[in-house]
Amino acid sequence: VYDFLKDNDTKYADVGYAMLFGDDTLLDPNIKASFRNTGIAHLLAVSGLHVSIIIMIIDFILKKFKCPVVPKIIMLIAFLGFYCYLCDFSVSVIRASLMALFALYATSRGKAYDNLSVLSLIASVILIINPLQISYLSFILSFSAVHSIIILSKPIYRGLSKLFYPKFASTLALNISVQLGLLLTNIYYFNAFNPLGIVCNLISVPIATVAFVILIASTIMGTLLPFMSFALNGYEFLMDIVVKFNSFIASLDVQMMISGVTLASLVFVIAAEYLLSEHTFMKGKTKVVCC
């Protein structure tokens, strides 16, 4: 895939390769630094966003062939298993793939799906297989981000939906919940915080999502039909916007250096998030006081 991108003189081939397989070893150090500075480095790690897009594309193709439910799930399991292998079985892609498969299974069987239970189950299984993962930053960031979305996005959305259009409020709630959930974690590990992180995510994530879809489609079509590789121009155009925008924000040097955050404070923040969530059956004011 990387050779295909390079042979077609694709601008940001290294970014595209990182987005597809989570491998940032070929990534330009300046781009990597600017993405980390502005809080959008998660775009370079295969996550729920990438897996959901891939599943949507496969599901669309299988529906066109009127594939029955059971064979479709089997094919998705096989494809996601192979994709996990291509991504070197990184924690983020395993988590995202398993959560997606649990959701598909629950939907196909008409059963209730509780994403917090599923997230906890997957984390438990990974830690049983390899307990040392609890000390790996990739494990901590991946599960902390999704945990924050599950716990905080709905309460934040309810507040924002009174002020903004529902779809924008939903996107904003998702970004705020991730930023809040990872705030102290990033400070604890990197001693830094960028206050413009939410703005960068709001602008960069939708553009990068479209770029990722074009990248997948153009790579598949261009490999099978070389004359279709011109579609990579769309990826280049959109990714150019993302890279230049985040390079500009990073150059403003608004990143705040903070130290002194302890591991105990992270535990208290997680407890506070849980108190604010729908999983705690208390009235709003009581939740805030307890928090």
Solvent accessible surface area in square Angstrom, and as a share of the most:
residue,aa,sasa,rsa
1,V,78,0.45
2,Y,56,0.21
3,D,103,0.53
4,F,36,0.15
5,L,0,0.00
6,K,105,0.45
7,D,116,0.60
8,N,56,0.29
9,D,125,0.65
10,T,10,0.06
11,K,99,0.42
12,Y,31,0.12
13,A,5,0.04
14,D,23,0.12
15,V,0,0.00
16,G,0,0.00
17,Y,44,0.17
18,A,0,0.00
19,M,4,0.02
20,L,14,0.07
21,F,33,0.14
22,G,35,0.33
23,D,51,0.26
24,D,49,0.26
25,T,111,0.65
26,L,88,0.44
27,L,12,0.06
28,D,55,0.29
29,P,103,0.64
30,N,117,0.60
31,I,18,0.09
32,K,63,0.27
33,A,61,0.47
34,S,10,0.06
35,F,2,0.01
36,R,135,0.49
37,N,34,0.17
38,T,0,0.00
39,G,29,0.28
40,I,0,0.00
41,A,39,0.31
42,H,76,0.34
43,L,2,0.01
44,L,13,0.07
45,A,41,0.32
46,V,3,0.01
47,S,24,0.15
48,G,30,0.29
49,L,58,0.29
50,H,2,0.01
51,V,1,0.01
52,S,48,0.31
53,I,12,0.06
54,I,13,0.07
55,I,17,0.09
56,M,132,0.59
57,I,45,0.23
58,I,25,0.13
59,D,27,0.14
60,F,122,0.51
61,I,84,0.43
62,L,15,0.07
63,K,124,0.53
64,K,138,0.58
65,F,156,0.65
66,K,178,0.75
67,C,31,0.19
68,P,86,0.54
69,V,78,0.45
70,V,101,0.58
71,P,54,0.34
72,K,31,0.13
73,I,26,0.13
74,I,104,0.53
75,M,98,0.44
76,L,0,0.00
77,I,86,0.44
78,A,66,0.51
79,F,89,0.37
80,L,2,0.01
81,G,36,0.35
82,F,114,0.48
83,Y,12,0.05
84,C,11,0.06
85,Y,135,0.51
86,L,77,0.38
87,C,7,0.04
88,D,121,0.63
89,F,111,0.46
90,S,45,0.29
91,V,12,0.07
92,S,18,0.12
93,V,0,0.00
94,I,43,0.22
95,R,12,0.04
96,A,5,0.04
97,S,4,0.02
98,L,62,0.31
99,M,23,0.10
100,A,21,0.16
101,L,29,0.14
102,F,73,0.30
103,A,32,0.24
104,L,46,0.23
105,Y,100,0.38
106,A,7,0.05
107,T,108,0.63
108,S,47,0.31
109,R,142,0.52
110,G,71,0.68
111,K,111,0.47
112,A,107,0.83
113,Y,80,0.30
114,D,66,0.34
115,N,58,0.29
116,L,27,0.13
117,S,66,0.43
118,V,16,0.09
119,L,8,0.04
120,S,58,0.37
121,L,88,0.44
122,I,2,0.01
123,A,18,0.14
124,S,53,0.34
125,V,63,0.36
126,I,18,0.09
127,L,47,0.23
128,I,138,0.70
129,I,135,0.68
130,N,51,0.26
131,P,88,0.55
132,L,121,0.60
133,Q,27,0.12
134,I,103,0.52
135,S,76,0.49
136,Y,97,0.37
137,L,57,0.28
138,S,67,0.43
139,F,11,0.05
140,I,36,0.18
141,L,43,0.22
142,S,14,0.09
143,F,17,0.07
144,S,27,0.17
145,A,20,0.15
146,V,20,0.12
147,H,37,0.17
148,S,2,0.01
149,I,49,0.25
150,I,25,0.13
151,I,1,0.01
152,L,10,0.05
153,S,21,0.14
154,K,123,0.52
155,P,32,0.20
156,I,34,0.17
157,Y,76,0.29
158,R,118,0.43
159,G,40,0.39
160,L,25,0.13
161,S,41,0.27
162,K,171,0.73
163,L,136,0.68
164,F,83,0.35
165,Y,153,0.58
166,P,70,0.44
167,K,151,0.64
168,F,91,0.38
169,A,0,0.00
170,S,58,0.37
171,T,51,0.29
172,L,19,0.09
173,A,1,0.01
174,L,81,0.40
175,N,12,0.06
176,I,36,0.18
177,S,0,0.00
178,V,24,0.14
179,Q,35,0.16
180,L,85,0.42
181,G,10,0.09
182,L,26,0.13
183,L,53,0.26
184,L,44,0.22
185,T,10,0.06
186,N,48,0.25
187,I,8,0.04
188,Y,72,0.27
189,Y,82,0.31
190,F,79,0.33
191,N,67,0.34
192,A,9,0.07
193,F,60,0.25
194,N,13,0.07
195,P,63,0.40
196,L,52,0.26
197,G,3,0.03
198,I,53,0.27
199,V,69,0.39
200,C,0,0.00
201,N,3,0.02
202,L,36,0.18
203,I,73,0.37
204,S,1,0.00
205,V,31,0.18
206,P,61,0.38
207,I,40,0.20
208,A,1,0.00
209,T,31,0.18
210,V,80,0.46
211,A,0,0.00
212,F,2,0.01
213,V,57,0.33
214,I,48,0.24
215,L,0,0.00
216,I,17,0.08
217,A,39,0.31
218,S,0,0.00
219,T,12,0.07
220,I,93,0.47
221,M,69,0.31
222,G,2,0.02
223,T,88,0.51
224,L,133,0.66
225,L,90,0.45
226,P,99,0.62
227,F,145,0.60
228,M,44,0.20
229,S,20,0.13
230,F,128,0.53
231,A,24,0.18
232,L,4,0.02
233,N,93,0.48
234,G,27,0.26
235,Y,0,0.00
236,E,34,0.15
237,F,134,0.56
238,L,33,0.17
239,M,1,0.00
240,D,29,0.15
241,I,69,0.35
242,V,1,0.01
243,V,10,0.06
244,K,120,0.51
245,F,48,0.20
246,N,0,0.00
247,S,47,0.30
248,F,121,0.50
249,I,13,0.07
250,A,23,0.18
251,S,82,0.53
252,L,82,0.41
253,D,114,0.59
254,V,55,0.32
255,Q,54,0.24
256,M,94,0.42
257,M,145,0.65
258,I,60,0.30
259,S,89,0.57
260,G,70,0.68
261,V,31,0.18
262,T,78,0.45
263,L,109,0.54
264,A,58,0.45
265,S,33,0.22
266,L,21,0.10
267,V,94,0.54
268,F,150,0.63
269,V,44,0.25
270,I,90,0.46
271,A,48,0.37
272,A,22,0.17
273,E,13,0.06
274,Y,95,0.36
275,L,49,0.25
276,L,61,0.30
277,S,0,0.00
278,E,77,0.34
279,H,65,0.29
280,T,23,0.13
281,F,195,0.81
282,M,63,0.28
283,K,168,0.71
284,G,51,0.49
285,K,175,0.74
286,T,60,0.35
287,K,23,0.10
288,V,100,0.57
289,V,126,0.73
290,C,68,0.41
291,C,71,0.43
